[in-house]
Amino acid sequence: MLAKLVRDIPEGQYYEPKWDGFRSVVFRDGDEVEVGSRNERPMTRYFPELVAALRAALPDRCVIDGEVIVPSADGQGLDFWSLQQRIHPAKSRVDMLAEKTPAHFVAFDLLALDDGLLVERPFAERRALLESIIPADAPFVHVTPITQDIAVARRWFSAFEGAGLDGLIAKRADLTYQPNKRVMAKIKHERTADCVVAGYRVHKAERDAIGSLLLGLYDDPDESVVPSEMAEWFGETEGSRLVSVGVVGAFPMATRKALFEELQSLVVGFEDHPWSWAAGIASASSSERAQYGSRWNGGKDLSFVPLRPERVVEVRYDYMEGFRFRHTAQFVRWRPDRTPESCTFDQLDTPVPFDLADVLKPGDR
């Protein structure tokens, strides 16, 4: 069951934090436990420690909808990067990461229990049953917090962002479970930032059109947001560093082609670009590609056309993961009134840190 984006928190509903992990459906039948992705891809082998925890916490026969997450090492939020690293073909690496960065499962809906299918029952009833079957002190398995108080929901929307959560989910009390239907509501944080256009990728189907624009923000090396081991990837220009923060790419085809023509006058060689490392990206290892480029596909072609960093674009984003936009940014407008040098990390909101354990404490069920 999916959620539709809305701008305001709807009144008179149940409210839950919106988790940022891998949406998963867990099936248990006796000793057999299976973890499947939202698209029904098997994920059980990637989380052996979670399988054991689910077997210990759940009833003998049930189907539960929820989210697989990995807390950060300091407990101050979610570590999506570490979560993504768990999807690895080598069992030895999976076992090592299971011990080093153990995953948790956050349950938020109950679809079947014993011999009974519950999808036609109202959400309020399914939620009460869910709370009754999972022990409050179960290690690594949690029931997501919930409230019907919209004032509490508004506080959660603000405070929980500091723990890495990216908004709220709202559900009607009478809502049946409807797979693949956007019948829930999601409310996400929304902000804008002025970014430097540092390059572009060519469209896969139309070679005379823009696929996406690469975005950068200037960083002060003396107060850098970039880990020291990654700093060399972004070079320095007169005491500042242009850091890759994400992409924007949702344009109509006519706009893609017009942009392609407009940007040709800004094309430069990599030797004249702050991201000179990208000249050798075709020969980069898969781990380097995953760490500094695509976090979803280590083998993805990340080559791009470098541009003189002169144009500024305003984009909409929900939140940052480290020093990058967590999701693809959305185009708002061009900013010819802004200088590239003024596009720094200082303009971004920084959520107040919030302990993840305080989000998951059993008393908030």
Buried (B, 14 or more C-beta within 10 A) or exposed (E): BEBEEBEEBBEEBBBBBBBBBBBBBBBBEEEEBBBBBBEEEEBBEBBBBBBBBBBEBBEEBBBBBBBBBBBBEEEBBBBBBBBBBBBBEEEEEBEEBBEEBBBBBBBBBBBBBEEEEBBEBBBBEBBEBBBEBBEEEBEBBBBBBBBEEBEBBBEBBEBBBBBBBBBBBBBBEEBBBEEEEEBBBBBBBEBBBBBBBBBBBBBEEEEEBBBBBBBBBBBEEEEBBBEEEBBEBBBEEEEBBBBBBBBBBEBEEEEBBBBBEEBEEBEEEBEEBBBBBBBEBEEBEEEBBBBBBEBEEBEEEBEBBBBBBEBBBBBBBBBBBEBBBBBEBBBBEEBEEBEBBBBBBEEBEEBEEBBBEBBBEBEBB
